[in-house]
Amino acid sequence: RSDGAGASFADAQAPRRARGLALVLGLLCLAWVPYSVWSASFGAAKPIMGTLFTLVFVASALFLLAGRAVLGEAGGWRARWGAWMAPLLILMYVRYHLDAIAAWLPASVGGPGFVAAAQNAMLVIAAVAGALLILLRGQSWQQMLPDAVVANAATPTPSAG
């Protein structure tokens, strides 16, 4: 990108930051599993933790979508699966409304069984998304680099001698 003065901006550290962010978001998505099991022990902090995890799920969804866009076919199955997991991560917000949804459903479908099944599905979604994010950390993310940086990295430097 160019700034107002016309100077070129190249961020050679972008792939490293993308790999780091993938790891952090992946670990935070995986942290949902133990949190959801022991959430009652958080007491008054439970709403704060719920907000934190909502932000984590939204950020992870956006990262997975951006990862698919940036990596393209080089991202392989991980990036493709990530694009499919992103909407499911956004739907994790439904966890606040499971009881209301269960009340709308017929008695044969709704109730505690529905809530338990939905909570288990959310555990699986968070765990799979976390694993995908951690696997995306293994990508090179070289597609984020501007062409000039890639060309400079590919050009051997003469050795002093």
C-alpha angles and dihedrals in degrees: 000000000000127000126215093278092054095246115144120244118210121178108201092174096060095097091051092050091048091053091048093048091049089054095047094046091045093052091047091051089050089049088065090074098062091035093055091049094050100027093121090066090064091071113177091007092063095095090050091050090048090054091047092053092046088056090046092052093048092046090047092050091051091046092051092050092046090046091056091048094047100039097039113174090346087070090066123192092335093063092042092051089045090058089054093046094052096077090046090054090052089050089058085088087075087078088087091058104041095112092051091048091049090052091055093052124084114269091251091059106026133058130069093334092059093047092049092048092048092049091050090049089052090052089053093046092051093046095048092046090049091051092048091051091050090048090050087058086071092063117100093230088205089144087077092064120095115246092251092057092048091049092049091049091051094049111089114232116231113250120236111244 
